[in-house]
Amino acid sequence: MSQAQHPFGIDFGGTGIKGAPVDLDKGDFANDRERISTPKSSTPDAIAEIFVDLLAKFPDSDAPVGVTVPGIVRHGVVRSAANIDMSWIGTDADKLFTKATGRAVHVVNDADAAGLAEVRYGAARGQSGLVILTTLGTGIGTAMLNDGVLVPNSELGHLELDGHVAEKRTANSAREKDELSMQAWAERLQAYYRHLERLFTPDLFVVGGGISKRAAEFLPMIDLDTQIIPALLLNRAGVVGAALHAAEA
């Protein structure tokens, strides 16, 4: 299959917008990834212009495009904006980006995209039952997949734990802000994952986000009844999962 026939994945984040065509047989980029810095004005219209520029760096194609968004997405409409411009709320992003790019665009929550990628190609491949992926970053993103089928917009980073929104004390940003040792942070993670375990009784936890590269420094200190393992796709998960979502939308 030529590069132009592969679905395209775009990972839209607070600091950078990354994109590449994705080979769904391999679960990897079909060409080198391109990155454009996220502008200060990250309104939907401004981001749509950047998507046009990003796609122009690759051969012309009519293959679908998948886009991650750090917010709740229902039927292509963005319903929350915790870490992006408030003008995203209520935006039909599928419609806006499809019109701007001239290609079929399908938007998905960023953690859900990572979960799709890890279940199809990564750490949770072949896992039956309930898998909960968590991305530990500025906040905590989550994806729930039951027998490989996504239950979208789980947002379990916003659960209340000990009187606090869980991600405010447990995300990687909280580790950095509070200058926690890995052991002290692992104690907070222990409480968080135990809480998820009590609520959902999953078969597997997968831990993603940039800090997952250092999983050996903190995961062994977390004692659960459920197996907990690091993600495998790392910073490729968003792009790969977005393209997978678009191809199957």
C-alpha positions in Angstrom: 0.0 0.0 0.0 1.4 3.4 -0.9 1.9 6.1 1.8 -1.0 8.1 0.3 -3.5 5.3 0.9 -2.7 4.9 4.6 -5.0 6.7 7.1 -3.4 9.7 8.7 -3.1 10.3 12.5 -2.8 13.6 14.2 -2.0 13.9 17.9 -3.1 17.4 19.1 -1.4 18.4 22.3 -0.8 21.5 24.4 2.7 22.0 23.1 2.9 20.2 19.8 0.8 18.8 16.9 2.3 15.6 15.5 1.1 13.7 12.5 2.0 10.9 10.1 0.4 8.3 7.8 0.0 5.0 9.7 0.5 1.5 8.4 -2.3 -0.4 10.2 -0.8 -3.8 9.4 2.3 -2.9 11.4 0.8 -0.4 13.9 3.5 2.1 13.1 4.2 5.2 11.0 4.3 4.7 7.3 6.6 7.7 6.9 8.6 10.1 9.2 6.4 12.0 11.6 6.1 15.8 11.3 5.6 18.1 14.2 4.3 21.7 14.4 4.3 23.7 17.6 0.9 24.4 19.0 0.1 28.1 18.7 -0.8 30.3 21.7 -4.2 30.8 20.2 -5.3 27.2 20.0 -8.9 27.8 18.9 -10.5 25.2 16.6 -10.2 27.5 13.6 -6.5 28.2 14.3 -5.8 24.5 14.7 -7.7 23.6 11.5 -5.3 25.9 9.6 -2.3 24.0 11.1 -3.8 20.7 10.2 -4.0 21.9 6.6 -0.3 22.9 6.7 0.6 19.6 8.3 -1.2 17.4 5.7 0.4 19.5 2.9 3.8 18.1 4.0 2.7 14.6 2.8 1.5 13.3 -0.6 -2.1 14.1 -1.6 -4.5 11.5 -0.3 -8.2 10.9 0.3 -7.6 8.4 3.1 -9.4 9.4 6.4 -7.7 11.4 9.1 -8.0 10.8 12.8 -7.3 13.5 15.4 -6.8 13.3 19.1 -8.3 16.0 21.3 -7.6 16.4 25.1 -11.3 16.5 25.9 -14.6 14.6 25.9 -15.7 13.8 22.3 -19.3 12.7 21.5 -20.2 12.0 17.9 -17.5 14.3 16.7 -18.5 17.2 19.0 -16.0 18.3 21.7 -17.8 18.6 25.1 -15.0 19.6 27.5 -11.8 21.7 27.4 -9.8 21.3 30.6 -6.5 22.1 29.1 -7.4 23.7 25.7 -9.2 26.9 24.6 -12.8 27.1 26.0 -14.0 27.8 22.4 -13.7 24.1 21.7 -16.7 23.3 23.9 -19.7 22.5 21.6 -17.5 22.6 18.4 -18.4 19.9 15.8 -14.7 19.2 15.2 -15.4 16.4 12.7 -17.4 18.8 10.5 -14.9 21.7 11.0 -11.8 19.7 10.1 -13.4 17.8 7.3 -14.4 21.1 5.7 -11.0 22.7 6.2 -8.9 19.7 5.0 -11.2 18.3 2.3 -10.8 14.8 3.9 -12.9 12.7 6.1 -11.8 13.6 9.7 -12.8 11.8 12.8 -11.9 13.2 16.3 -11.3 11.0 19.3 -10.3 11.6 23.0 -6.5 11.5 23.3 -6.4 8.8 26.0 -9.0 6.7 24.1 -6.7 6.9 21.0 -3.8 5.6 23.1 -5.9 2.8 24.5 -7.0 1.7 21.0 -3.4 1.6 19.9 -2.2 -0.4 23.0 -4.9 -2.9 22.7 -4.4 -3.5 19.0 -0.6 -3.3 18.8 0.9 -2.7 22.2 1.0 -3.8 25.8 -2.6 -5.1 25.9 -2.6 -6.9 22.6 -4.5 -10.2 22.9 -5.9 -9.3 26.4 -9.5 -10.3 27.0 -11.8 -8.7 29.5 -11.5 -5.2 30.8 -8.3 -3.2 30.2 -7.9 0.3 31.8 -5.2 2.4 30.3 -4.0 5.5 32.2 -1.8 8.3 30.8 0.1 10.1 33.5 0.9 13.6 32.4 -0.4 17.1 33.0 -3.6 15.3 34.1 -4.6 11.6 34.0 -6.3 10.4 30.9 -8.0 7.1 30.8 -9.3 4.6 28.3 -11.5 1.6 29.1 -11.6 -1.3 26.6 -13.6 -4.4 27.1 -12.6 -7.4 24.9 -10.9 -4.8 22.6 -14.0 -2.6 22.3 -13.6 1.0 23.5 -16.0 2.5 26.2 -15.3 6.1 25.3 -14.8 9.2 27.5 -14.2 7.4 30.8 -12.3 10.4 32.3 -11.3 8.5 35.4 -8.7 11.0 36.3 -11.5 13.2 37.6 -12.7 10.7 40.2 -12.7 12.1 43.8 -10.2 10.5 46.1 -9.6 11.5 49.7 -11.4 14.8 49.1 -9.4 15.7 46.0 -9.8 15.3 42.2 -7.5 12.4 41.7 -5.4 13.9 38.9 -4.6 17.0 41.0 -2.5 14.9 43.4 -1.6 11.9 41.3 -0.7 13.1 37.8 3.0 13.4 36.8 2.6 17.2 37.0 1.7 16.8 40.7 4.9 14.7 41.2 6.9 17.5 39.7 5.0 20.4 41.4 5.2 18.7 44.9 8.8 17.6 44.2 8.0 14.0 45.2 10.4 11.1 45.2 9.4 8.2 43.1 8.5 6.3 46.3 6.3 9.1 47.6 4.6 9.4 44.2 4.1 5.6 44.1 2.2 5.8 47.4 -0.3 8.2 45.7 -0.5 6.0 42.6 -1.1 3.0 44.9 -4.2 4.7 46.4 -5.4 5.8 42.9 -5.1 2.4 41.3 -6.5 0.6 44.3 -9.6 2.9 44.0 -10.0 2.0 40.3 -9.5 -1.7 41.2 -12.3 -1.6 43.7 -14.7 0.2 41.3 -14.0 -1.8 38.1 -12.1 -5.0 38.8 -10.1 -4.8 35.6 -8.0 -7.6 34.1 -5.1 -5.3 33.3 -3.8 -1.8 33.9 -1.6 -0.2 31.2 0.4 2.9 32.2 1.2 5.4 29.5 2.3 9.0 29.2 5.8 10.2 28.8 6.8 9.1 32.3 6.0 5.5 31.4 9.6 5.4 30.0 10.7 5.4 33.6 8.1 2.8 34.7 10.9 0.6 36.3 11.4 3.4 38.9 7.8 3.4 40.2 5.6 0.5 39.0 7.4 -2.1 41.1 6.4 -0.2 44.2 2.7 -0.4 43.4 1.1 -3.5 45.0 -2.3 -4.5 43.4 -4.3 -7.6 42.8 -4.4 -6.6 39.1 -1.4 -6.8 36.8 0.0 -3.3 35.9 2.4 -2.9 33.0 3.9 0.0 31.0 2.6 1.0 27.6 4.7 0.0 24.6 3.9 2.6 21.9 4.9 5.6 24.1 4.7 8.8 22.1 3.5 7.0 18.9 0.2 5.9 20.6 -1.8 9.0 19.9 -1.0 9.2 16.2 -1.5 5.4 15.7 -4.7 5.2 17.7 -6.1 8.3 15.9 -5.5 6.8 12.5 -7.0 3.4 13.6 -10.1 5.2 14.9 -10.5 7.1 11.6 -10.1 3.9 9.5 -12.8 2.1 11.5 -15.1 5.1 12.2 
